[in-house]
Amino acid sequence: MTGAARPTVSAVVFDLGGVFIDWDPRHLYRKLFGGDEQAMELFLATVCTPEWHAQQDLGKPVAEACAELAARYPGQAALVWAWAERNEEMVGGVLEGSVQVLTDLKAAGVPCYALSNMEREAWERRLGLYDFLRAFDGYVISSLVGLAKPDPRIFALAIEKFSLEPERTLFVDDRQANVDVAAALGFQALVFRSPEGLREELGRAGLALAGT
């Protein structure tokens, strides 16, 4: 966020992974590779790659993606299938400080929305696992709409769906590329570093919350 005066924030749009949910495939694959970091990183760079996973964020069924990839890498099929079968082990936990920020924003009457890249299966499962996800006033999930950040079209969809005024909306994401696109579209946007830092940034944006 810049130091220039901006309109007071009237709504907040959050990413989920990296902001509320500590998602990283390394949480799972570190166990499967017995702590061999080099082998794990090679696997994630050449087999279960970010590009491969991006197709699941766009709506490709995880089981279908794993079946295709396991056929290409039969010697590593068990590791590939773990992506589908042990997917939730990629979550290291919930950032409770961020959940408390969400709770405080809601108590202050601030509309809060989720805009996240996530597989359909994971989203549906996590809705049942994490109560805080039901506190949002609405959500746009990449796999449900066939668009993913940083594509500007998914931001435009959120603006329309939630009737947002970008200049009065704060967008929070842990990836700089997504924050850059949001800022280019007129959002007040910041890179998430920690729940404490988020609370401070919200105060600078005119949202003084209980406990700040």
BELVENMO-V995866 format. One record per pair of residues at least 4 apart in sequence whose C-alpha atoms are under 8 Angstrom apart, sorted by sequence separation. I is the first residue (numbers start at 1). GAP is how many residues later the second one is. If there is no record, write none. Layout:
{{I;GAP} {I;GAP}}
This chain:
{{15;4} {16;4} {17;4} {18;4} {23;4} {24;4} {25;4} {26;4} {27;4} {28;4} {29;4} {30;4} {31;4} {33;4} {36;4} {37;4} {38;4} {39;4} {40;4} {41;4} {42;4} {43;4} {44;4} {45;4} {48;4} {49;4} {50;4} {51;4} {52;4} {53;4} {54;4} {55;4} {56;4} {60;4} {61;4} {62;4} {63;4} {64;4} {65;4} {66;4} {67;4} {68;4} {69;4} {70;4} {73;4} {76;4} {77;4} {78;4} {79;4} {80;4} {81;4} {82;4} {83;4} {86;4} {95;4} {96;4} {97;4} {98;4} {99;4} {100;4} {101;4} {102;4} {103;4} {104;4} {105;4} {106;4} {118;4} {119;4} {120;4} {121;4} {122;4} {123;4} {124;4} {125;4} {126;4} {127;4} {130;4} {131;4} {132;4} {140;4} {141;4} {142;4} {143;4} {147;4} {150;4} {151;4} {152;4} {153;4} {154;4} {155;4} {156;4} {157;4} {158;4} {159;4} {160;4} {164;4} {165;4} {166;4} {175;4} {176;4} {177;4} {178;4} {179;4} {180;4} {181;4} {182;4} {183;4} {193;4} {194;4} {195;4} {196;4} {197;4} {198;4} {199;4} {200;4} {201;4} {202;4} {203;4} {208;4} {14;5} {15;5} {16;5} {17;5} {18;5} {30;5} {42;5} {43;5} {44;5} {45;5} {48;5} {55;5} {56;5} {60;5} {82;5} {105;5} {106;5} {118;5} {140;5} {142;5} {143;5} {149;5} {158;5} {159;5} {164;5} {173;5} {182;5} {183;5} {192;5} {193;5} {202;5} {203;5} {17;6} {30;6} {33;6} {43;6} {44;6} {56;6} {70;6} {71;6} {105;6} {106;6} {127;6} {142;6} {147;6} {148;6} {149;6} {158;6} {159;6} {173;6} {182;6} {183;6} {192;6} {202;6} {203;6} {30;7} {33;7} {70;7} {105;7} {126;7} {127;7} {142;7} {147;7} {159;7} {172;7} {182;7} {69;8} {70;8} {171;8} {56;9} {180;9} {203;9} {30;10} {70;10} {102;10} {179;10} {199;10} {29;11} {69;11} {70;11} {171;11} {179;11} {142;12} {179;12} {200;12} {52;13} {199;13} {26;14} {66;14} {67;14} {140;14} {66;15} {176;15} {171;16} {175;16} {66;17} {170;17} {171;17} {172;17} {173;17} {174;17} {175;17} {63;18} {66;18} {123;18} {140;18} {169;18} {170;18} {171;18} {172;18} {173;18} {174;18} {166;19} {167;19} {168;19} {169;19} {170;19} {171;19} {172;19} {173;19} {174;19} {166;20} {167;20} {168;20} {170;20} {172;20} {63;21} {120;21} {166;21} {167;21} {47;22} {62;22} {114;22} {166;22} {113;23} {116;23} {118;23} {119;23} {120;23} {112;24} {113;24} {114;24} {115;24} {116;24} {117;24} {118;24} {119;24} {120;24} {138;24} {111;25} {112;25} {113;25} {114;25} {115;25} {116;25} {117;25} {118;25} {47;26} {111;26} {112;26} {113;26} {114;26} {115;26} {116;26} {117;26} {114;27} {115;27} {150;27} {155;27} {150;28} {106;29} {149;29} {152;29} {151;30} {152;30} {117;31} {150;31} {48;32} {103;32} {116;32} {117;32} {47;33} {99;33} {116;33} {152;33} {88;34} {87;35} {115;43} {32;47} {62;57} {28;58} {61;58} {28;59} {58;59} {60;59} {61;59} {62;59} {57;60} {59;60} {61;60} {28;61} {57;61} {58;61} {59;61} {27;62} {28;62} {56;62} {57;62} {27;63} {56;63} {57;63} {25;64} {26;64} {27;64} {56;64} {25;65} {27;65} {24;66} {25;66} {23;67} {24;67} {23;68} {24;68} {22;69} {23;69} {21;70} {22;70} {23;70} {21;71} {22;71} {21;72} {22;72} {21;73} {22;73} {20;74} {21;74} {20;75} {19;76} {20;76} {20;78} {19;79} {20;79} {59;83} {60;83} {58;84} {59;84} {57;85} {58;85} {59;85} {57;86} {58;86} {59;86} {56;87} {58;87} {59;87} {58;88} {58;89} {58;90} {57;91} {101;94} {98;96} {98;97} {12;98} {14;98} {16;98} {97;98} {101;98} {11;99} {12;99} {13;99} {14;99} {15;99} {16;99} {17;99} {97;99} {10;100} {11;100} {12;100} {13;100} {14;100} {15;100} {16;100} {17;100} {95;100} {98;100} {10;101} {11;101} {12;101} {13;101} {14;101} {15;101} {108;101} {11;102} {13;102} {14;102} {15;102} {105;104} {104;105} {104;106} {11;153} {19;153} {19;154} {18;155} {19;155} {13;156} {15;156} {18;156} {11;157} {12;157} {13;157} {14;157} {15;157} {16;157} {17;157} {9;158} {10;158} {11;158} {12;158} {13;158} {14;158} {15;158} {9;159} {10;159} {11;159} {12;159} {13;159} {14;159} {15;159} {7;160} {8;160} {9;160} {12;160} {6;161} {7;161} {9;161} {6;162} {19;173} {19;175} {6;182} {1;187} {1;188} {1;189} {9;196} {8;197} {9;197} {8;198} {9;198} {6;199} {8;199}}
